Amino acid sequence: MSVQYTILTLFDAIHGSLVEIQTSKASPAGDLRQWLWIEGGVVTWLPVVAESTELERFFDRAVLTLHGDCAELKWTGGKRDVLVQYQDRKLRPSFHSLVHQHLN
């Protein structure tokens, strides 16, 4: 049976998308909610390690800082992605199929 998911939050950047999903099956860490970074045909699971405030999320390899409808994802290697939040929460078709493959 294929894992179903609902998009809770969607941010787009020039090179990819950051998406928070809720799934019908738990992640390896036991969570039904997951943050995924999609870029270059690859889906990377970003486990949340801490949430200090509503404006920051700390992942195992990046920090998300929220600024209204904009955000910044700072990677541990120094890369930074400027993000824009989309209220319609619709992934690009190619990204949708990548998430589906990642979950199944």
DSSP file (Angstrom, degrees, kcal/mol; ACC not computed):
  #  RESIDUE AA STRUCTURE BP1 BP2  ACC     N-H-->O    O-->H-N    N-H-->O    O-->H-N    TCO  KAPPA ALPHA  PHI   PSI    X-CA   Y-CA   Z-CA
    1    1 A M              0   0    0      0, 0.0     2,-0.2     0, 0.0     0, 0.0   0.000 360.0 360.0 360.0 133.1    0.0    0.0    0.0
    2    2 A S        -     0   0    0      1,-0.1     2,-0.4     0, 0.0   102,-0.1  -0.457 360.0-112.9 -76.2 143.0    1.4    3.4   -1.0
    3    3 A V        -     0   0    0     97,-0.2     2,-0.3    -2,-0.2   100,-0.1  -0.621  31.3-150.5 -76.7 126.0    2.1    6.0    1.7
    4    4 A Q        -     0   0    0     -2,-0.4    20,-1.9    99,-0.1     2,-0.3  -0.664  15.6-171.8 -93.9 152.6   -0.3    8.9    1.4
    5    5 A Y  E     -A   23   0A   0     -2,-0.3     2,-0.4    18,-0.2    18,-0.2  -0.987  18.6-148.2-145.6 156.7    0.8   12.4    2.5
    6    6 A T  E     -A   22   0A   0     16,-2.4    16,-2.3    -2,-0.3     2,-0.6  -0.982  25.2-125.6-121.7 134.3   -0.7   15.9    3.0
    7    7 A I  E     +A   21   0A   0     -2,-0.4    14,-0.2    14,-0.2     3,-0.1  -0.709  30.4 172.4 -81.6 121.9    1.4   19.0    2.5
    8    8 A L  E     +     0   0A   0     12,-3.1     2,-0.3    -2,-0.6    13,-0.2   0.818  69.1   9.8 -95.0 -40.6    1.3   21.2    5.6
    9    9 A T  E     -A   20   0A   0     11,-1.5    11,-2.7    80,-0.0     2,-0.4  -0.998  63.8-168.9-143.5 139.4    3.9   23.9    4.6
   10   10 A L  E     +A   19   0A   0     76,-0.4    76,-2.5    -2,-0.3     2,-0.4  -0.984   5.6 177.9-136.3 125.4    5.6   24.6    1.3
   11   11 A F  E     -AB  18  85A   0      7,-3.1     7,-2.6    -2,-0.4     2,-0.4  -0.976  13.1-155.8-120.3 138.0    8.6   26.9    0.6
   12   12 A D  E     +AB  17  84A   0     72,-2.7    72,-2.2    -2,-0.4     2,-0.2  -0.906  11.5 179.7-113.8 144.8   10.2   27.3   -2.8
   13   13 A A        -     0   0    0      3,-3.3     3,-0.1    -2,-0.4    70,-0.1  -0.763  46.2 -95.5-126.9 175.2   13.7   28.4   -3.6
   14   14 A I  S    S+     0   0    0     68,-0.4    69,-0.1    -2,-0.2     3,-0.0   0.910 123.6  29.0 -59.1 -43.1   15.5   28.9   -6.9
   15   15 A H  S    S-     0   0    0      1,-0.0    25,-0.6    24,-0.0     2,-0.3   0.471 129.4 -22.7-101.5  -3.4   17.1   25.4   -6.7
   16   16 A G  E     - C   0  39A   0     23,-0.2    -3,-3.3    -3,-0.1     2,-0.3  -0.958  60.8 -92.6-176.9-167.8   14.5   23.4   -4.8
   17   17 A S  E     -AC  12  38A   0     21,-2.1    21,-3.0    -2,-0.3     2,-0.5  -0.985  13.4-149.2-136.7 146.2   11.6   23.2   -2.3
   18   18 A L  E     -AC  11  37A   0     -7,-2.6    -7,-3.1    -2,-0.3     2,-0.4  -0.977  27.5-179.8-112.1 124.5   11.3   22.7    1.4
   19   19 A V  E     -AC  10  36A   0     17,-2.7    17,-2.9    -2,-0.5     2,-0.5  -0.985  23.8-152.7-133.2 135.7    8.1   20.9    2.3
   20   20 A E  E     -AC   9  35A   0    -11,-2.7   -12,-3.1    -2,-0.4   -11,-1.5  -0.926  28.2-179.0-101.6 126.2    6.6   19.8    5.6
   21   21 A I  E     -AC   7  34A   0     13,-3.2    13,-2.5    -2,-0.5     2,-0.5  -0.857  26.6-143.6-124.3 158.8    4.3   16.8    5.1
   22   22 A Q  E     -AC   6  33A   0    -16,-2.3   -16,-2.4    -2,-0.3    11,-0.2  -0.994  28.7-161.4-118.0 128.3    2.1   14.6    7.3
   23   23 A T  E     -A    5   0A   0      9,-3.4   -18,-0.2    -2,-0.5     4,-0.1  -0.608  31.4-129.2-110.0 166.3    2.1   11.0    6.3
   24   24 A S  S    S+     0   0    0    -20,-1.9     2,-0.4    -2,-0.2   -19,-0.1   0.491  99.7  50.2 -86.8  -5.4   -0.1    8.0    6.8
   25   25 A K  S    S-     0   0    0    -21,-0.3    -2,-0.1     7,-0.2    -1,-0.1  -0.996  93.2-108.9-135.0 138.6    3.1    6.0    7.9
   26   26 A A        -     0   0    0     -2,-0.4     6,-0.2     1,-0.1    -2,-0.1  -0.285  30.8-117.7 -67.8 149.2    5.7    7.1   10.5
   27   27 A S    >   -     0   0    0      4,-3.2     3,-2.1     6,-0.1    -1,-0.1  -0.147  42.9 -87.3 -70.7 174.5    9.2    8.1    9.4
   28   28 A P  T 3  S+     0   0    0      0, 0.0    -1,-0.1     0, 0.0    -2,-0.1   0.790 133.6  52.9 -56.4 -26.7   12.2    6.1   10.6
   29   29 A A  T 3  S-     0   0    0      2,-0.1    -3,-0.0     1,-0.0    -2,-0.0   0.462 124.2-105.6 -87.9  -1.2   12.2    8.3   13.7
   30   30 A G  S <  S+     0   0    0     -3,-2.1     2,-0.3     1,-0.3    -4,-0.1   0.524  75.1 136.6  92.2   6.4    8.6    7.5   14.4
   31   31 A D        -     0   0    0      1,-0.1    -4,-3.2     2,-0.1    -1,-0.3  -0.642  46.6-159.6 -90.0 143.8    7.1   10.8   13.3
   32   32 A L  S    S+     0   0    0     -2,-0.3    -9,-3.4    -6,-0.2     2,-0.4   0.643  83.6  67.1 -87.9 -18.9    4.0   11.3   11.1
   33   33 A R  E     +C   22   0A   0    -11,-0.2     2,-0.3   -13,-0.0   -11,-0.2  -0.854  67.6 177.8-101.9 138.3    5.3   14.8   10.2
   34   34 A Q  E     -C   21   0A   0    -13,-2.5   -13,-3.2    -2,-0.4     2,-0.5  -0.990  24.9-142.4-139.1 146.9    8.4   15.2    8.1
   35   35 A W  E     -C   20   0A   0     11,-0.4    11,-2.9    -2,-0.3     2,-0.4  -0.935  25.8-172.0-104.0 132.0   10.4   18.0    6.6
   36   36 A L  E     -CD  19  45A   0    -17,-2.9   -17,-2.7    -2,-0.5     2,-0.5  -0.979  17.7-152.5-128.2 138.0   11.9   17.3    3.2
   37   37 A W  E     -CD  18  44A   0      7,-2.8     7,-3.1    -2,-0.4     2,-0.5  -0.949  15.7-164.5-105.7 126.9   14.3   19.2    1.0
   38   38 A I  E     +CD  17  43A   0    -21,-3.0   -21,-2.1    -2,-0.5     2,-0.3  -0.957  24.0 143.4-117.9 120.0   13.8   18.5   -2.7
   39   39 A E  E >   -CD  16  42A   0      3,-2.4     3,-1.6    -2,-0.5   -23,-0.2  -0.966  61.7  -1.2-157.2 135.5   16.6   19.6   -5.1
   40   40 A G  T 3  S-     0   0    0    -25,-0.6     3,-0.1    -2,-0.3   -24,-0.1   0.815 127.6 -51.4  58.0  36.1   18.2   18.2   -8.3
   41   41 A G  T 3  S+     0   0    0      1,-0.2     2,-0.4     0, 0.0    -1,-0.3   0.618 116.8 109.0  79.1  11.7   16.1   15.1   -8.4
   42   42 A V  E <   -D   39   0A   0     -3,-1.6    -3,-2.4     2,-0.0     2,-0.5  -0.966  55.0-152.1-126.0 138.5   16.8   14.1   -4.8
   43   43 A V  E     -D   38   0A   0     -2,-0.4     2,-0.5    -5,-0.2    -5,-0.2  -0.945  13.9-166.1-107.4 125.3   14.6   14.2   -1.7
   44   44 A T  E     -D   37   0A   0     -7,-3.1    -7,-2.8    -2,-0.5     2,-0.4  -0.955  15.1-137.8-115.0 122.6   16.5   14.7    1.6
   45   45 A W  E     -D   36   0A   0     -2,-0.5    -9,-0.2    -9,-0.2   -11,-0.0  -0.641  14.3-159.8 -76.8 130.0   14.7   14.0    4.9
   46   46 A L        -     0   0    0    -11,-2.9   -11,-0.4    -2,-0.4     2,-0.1  -0.843   8.1-152.0-114.0  92.4   15.5   16.8    7.5
   47   47 A P        -     0   0    0      0, 0.0    13,-1.5     0, 0.0     2,-0.4  -0.417  19.2-121.6 -63.7 134.6   14.8   15.4   11.0
   48   48 A V  E     +E   59   0A   0     11,-0.2    11,-0.3     1,-0.2     3,-0.1  -0.646  31.8 176.1 -76.8 127.7   13.9   18.2   13.4
   49   49 A V  E     -     0   0A   0      9,-3.6     2,-0.3    -2,-0.4    10,-0.2   0.651  65.6  -6.9-104.4 -22.0   16.3   18.3   16.4
   50   50 A A  E     -E   58   0A   0      8,-1.6     8,-3.2     0, 0.0     2,-0.4  -0.952  45.6-152.7-167.9 150.9   14.8   21.3   18.1
   51   51 A E  E     +     0   0A   0     -2,-0.3     6,-0.2     6,-0.2     3,-0.1  -0.926  15.7 176.6-127.1 105.4   12.3   24.2   17.8
   52   52 A S  E     -     0   0A   0     -2,-0.4     2,-0.3     4,-0.2    -1,-0.1   0.883  69.1 -12.8 -79.1 -37.0   13.5   27.1   19.8
   53   53 A T  E >  S-E   56   0A   0      3,-0.7     3,-1.0     0, 0.0    -1,-0.2  -0.874  77.8 -91.0-147.2 178.4   10.6   29.4   18.8
   54   54 A E  T 3  S+     0   0    0     -2,-0.3     3,-0.0     1,-0.2    -2,-0.0   0.653 124.6  57.1 -68.6 -13.7    7.9   29.6   16.2
   55   55 A L  T 3  S+     0   0    0      1,-0.1    11,-3.0    10,-0.1     2,-0.4   0.497 105.7  50.3 -97.7  -4.8   10.4   31.4   14.0
   56   56 A E  E <   -EF  53  65A   0     -3,-1.0    -3,-0.7     9,-0.2     2,-0.4  -0.995  52.4-174.2-138.4 142.0   13.1   28.8   14.0
   57   57 A R  E     - F   0  64A   0      7,-2.2     7,-2.9    -2,-0.4     2,-0.6  -1.000  15.9-150.3-129.0 130.1   13.4   25.1   13.3
   58   58 A F  E     -EF  50  63A   0     -8,-3.2    -9,-3.6    -2,-0.4    -8,-1.6  -0.899  16.6-174.6-105.3 117.0   16.6   23.2   13.8
   59   59 A F  E     -E   48   0A   0      3,-3.0   -11,-0.2    -2,-0.6     3,-0.2  -0.522  42.6 -98.9-100.0 172.5   17.2   20.2   11.6
   60   60 A D  S    S+     0   0    0    -13,-1.5   -12,-0.1     1,-0.2     3,-0.1   0.749 120.9  14.9 -65.8 -22.1   20.1   17.8   11.8
   61   61 A R  S    S+     0   0    0    -14,-0.2    15,-2.2     1,-0.2    16,-0.3   0.266 128.1  32.2-136.1  13.0   21.9   19.6    8.9
   62   62 A A  E     - G   0  75A   0     13,-0.3    -3,-3.0    -3,-0.2     2,-0.4  -0.986  60.7-132.6-160.8 163.9   20.2   23.0    8.6
   63   63 A V  E     -FG  58  74A   0     11,-2.2    11,-2.8    -2,-0.3     2,-0.5  -0.996  16.6-152.4-125.3 128.7   18.4   25.8   10.4
   64   64 A L  E     -FG  57  73A   0     -7,-2.9    -7,-2.2    -2,-0.4     2,-0.5  -0.894  10.2-170.1-101.3 123.7   15.1   27.3    9.1
   65   65 A T  E     -FG  56  72A   0      7,-2.6     7,-2.2    -2,-0.5     2,-0.3  -0.971  12.5-146.7-115.3 124.1   14.5   30.9   10.0
   66   66 A L  E     + G   0  71A   0    -11,-3.0     5,-0.2    -2,-0.5     2,-0.1  -0.703  21.2 175.8 -95.7 140.4   11.0   32.2    9.2
   67   67 A H  E >   - G   0  70A   0      3,-3.3     3,-1.7    -2,-0.3     2,-0.3  -0.625  62.8 -78.1-138.0  74.0   10.2   35.8    8.3
   68   68 A G  T 3  S-     0   0    0      1,-0.3    -1,-0.3    -2,-0.1     0, 0.0  -0.530 114.1  -7.8  67.3-124.8    6.5   36.0    7.4
   69   69 A D  T 3  S+     0   0    0     -2,-0.3    16,-3.9    -3,-0.1     2,-0.3   0.431 132.8  68.2 -84.5   1.0    6.0   34.5    4.0
   70   70 A C  E <   +GH  67  84A   0     -3,-1.7    -3,-3.3    14,-0.2     2,-0.3  -0.785  60.1 172.3-115.7 162.0    9.8   34.4    3.4
   71   71 A A  E     -GH  66  83A   0     12,-2.1    12,-3.2    -2,-0.3     2,-0.4  -0.966  22.8-134.0-157.5 169.4   12.4   32.2    5.1
   72   72 A E  E     -GH  65  82A   0     -7,-2.2    -7,-2.6    -2,-0.3     2,-0.6  -1.000   7.3-155.4-134.7 134.6   16.0   31.2    5.0
   73   73 A L  E     -GH  64  81A   0      8,-2.7     8,-2.4    -2,-0.4     2,-0.6  -0.943  12.3-164.9-109.4 113.7   17.5   27.8    5.2
   74   74 A K  E     -GH  63  80A   0    -11,-2.8   -11,-2.2    -2,-0.6     6,-0.2  -0.886   9.2-150.6-103.5 117.7   21.1   27.8    6.4
   75   75 A W  E >   -G   62   0A   0      4,-3.1     3,-2.1    -2,-0.6   -13,-0.3  -0.538  23.2-118.4 -86.8 152.3   23.0   24.6    5.8
   76   76 A T  T 3  S+     0   0    0    -15,-2.2   -14,-0.1     1,-0.3    -1,-0.1   0.771 113.9  60.1 -61.5 -26.1   25.8   23.4    8.1
   77   77 A G  T 3  S-     0   0    0    -16,-0.3    -1,-0.3     2,-0.1   -15,-0.1   0.471 124.6-100.1 -80.8  -1.5   28.2   23.6    5.2
   78   78 A G  S <  S+     0   0    0     -3,-2.1    -2,-0.1     1,-0.4     2,-0.1   0.196  78.6 134.4 105.3 -16.5   27.5   27.3    4.8
   79   79 A K        -     0   0    0     -5,-0.1    -4,-3.1     1,-0.0     2,-0.4  -0.378  37.2-159.7 -66.3 145.6   25.1   27.2    1.9
   80   80 A R  E     - H   0  74A   0     -6,-0.2     2,-0.5    -2,-0.1    -6,-0.2  -0.995   7.4-163.2-130.4 135.8   22.0   29.4    2.2
   81   81 A D  E     - H   0  73A   0     -8,-2.4    -8,-2.7    -2,-0.4     2,-0.5  -0.980  12.8-144.6-118.9 125.5   18.7   29.2    0.4
   82   82 A V  E     - H   0  72A   0     -2,-0.5   -68,-0.4   -10,-0.2     2,-0.3  -0.768  26.8-162.5 -85.7 129.4   16.2   32.0    0.4
   83   83 A L  E     - H   0  71A   0    -12,-3.2   -12,-2.1    -2,-0.5     2,-0.4  -0.844  18.1-157.0-119.7 150.3   12.7   30.6    0.5
   84   84 A V  E     -BH  12  70A   0    -72,-2.2   -72,-2.7    -2,-0.3     2,-0.3  -0.995  23.3-129.8-123.4 130.8    9.2   31.9   -0.3
   85   85 A Q  E     -B   11   0A   0    -16,-3.9     2,-0.5    -2,-0.4   -74,-0.2  -0.616  15.1-153.0 -83.5 137.5    6.1   30.3    1.3
   86   86 A Y    >   -     0   0    0    -76,-2.5     3,-0.8    -2,-0.3   -76,-0.4  -0.949   6.4-160.9-112.4 121.9    3.3   29.3   -1.0
   87   87 A Q  T 3  S+     0   0    0     -2,-0.5    -1,-0.1     1,-0.2    -2,-0.0   0.760  88.5  64.7 -72.0 -26.0   -0.2   29.2    0.6
   88   88 A D  T 3  S-     0   0    0      2,-0.1    -1,-0.2     1,-0.1    -2,-0.0   0.700  90.4-150.4 -73.8 -16.1   -1.7   26.9   -2.1
   89   89 A R    <   +     0   0    0     -3,-0.8     2,-0.6     1,-0.2   -82,-0.2   0.858  40.2 147.2  51.9  46.0    0.7   24.1   -1.0
   90   90 A K        -     0   0    0    -80,-0.1    -1,-0.2     0, 0.0    -2,-0.1  -0.953  38.5-142.8-114.4 118.7    1.0   22.5   -4.5
   91   91 A L        -     0   0    0     -2,-0.6   -79,-0.0     1,-0.1   -81,-0.0  -0.373  31.7 -93.4 -71.9 152.8    4.4   20.9   -5.3
   92   92 A R    >>  -     0   0    0      1,-0.1     4,-2.4    -2,-0.1     3,-0.6  -0.428  42.8-114.0 -57.5 141.7    5.8   21.1   -8.8
   93   93 A P  H 3> S+     0   0    0      0, 0.0     4,-1.8     0, 0.0     5,-0.2   0.869 116.9  50.8 -52.1 -41.3    4.7   17.9  -10.6
   94   94 A S  H 3> S+     0   0    0      1,-0.2     4,-1.4     2,-0.2     5,-0.1   0.874 111.4  48.5 -65.8 -35.1    8.2   16.5  -10.8
   95   95 A F  H <> S+     0   0    0     -3,-0.6     4,-2.5     2,-0.2    -1,-0.2   0.865 105.9  58.1 -71.2 -36.0    8.7   17.1   -7.1
   96   96 A H  H  X S+     0   0    0     -4,-2.4     4,-2.2     1,-0.2    -2,-0.2   0.924 107.3  46.7 -58.8 -45.2    5.4   15.4   -6.3
   97   97 A S  H  X S+     0   0    0     -4,-1.8     4,-2.3     1,-0.2    -1,-0.2   0.859 110.3  53.7 -68.0 -34.1    6.6   12.2   -8.0
   98   98 A L  H  X S+     0   0    0     -4,-1.4     4,-2.5     2,-0.2    -2,-0.2   0.906 109.5  47.6 -64.6 -41.8   10.0   12.4   -6.2
   99   99 A V  H  X S+     0   0    0     -4,-2.5     4,-2.4     2,-0.2     5,-0.2   0.926 110.8  52.0 -64.0 -44.5    8.3   12.7   -2.8
  100  100 A H  H  X S+     0   0    0     -4,-2.2     4,-1.5     1,-0.2    -2,-0.2   0.920 111.9  46.0 -57.5 -45.6    6.0    9.8   -3.7
  101  101 A Q  H  < S+     0   0    0     -4,-2.3    -1,-0.2     1,-0.2    -2,-0.2   0.901 111.2  53.2 -63.8 -41.2    9.1    7.7   -4.6
  102  102 A H  H  < S+     0   0    0     -4,-2.5    -2,-0.2     1,-0.2    -1,-0.2   0.895 112.3  43.9 -60.8 -41.8   10.9    8.7   -1.4
  103  103 A L  H  <        0   0    0     -4,-2.4    -1,-0.2     1,-0.2    -2,-0.2   0.746 360.0 360.0 -78.2 -23.7    8.0    7.7    0.8
  104  104 A N     <        0   0    0     -4,-1.5    -1,-0.2    -5,-0.2    -2,-0.2   0.400 360.0 360.0-110.6 360.0    7.3    4.4   -0.9
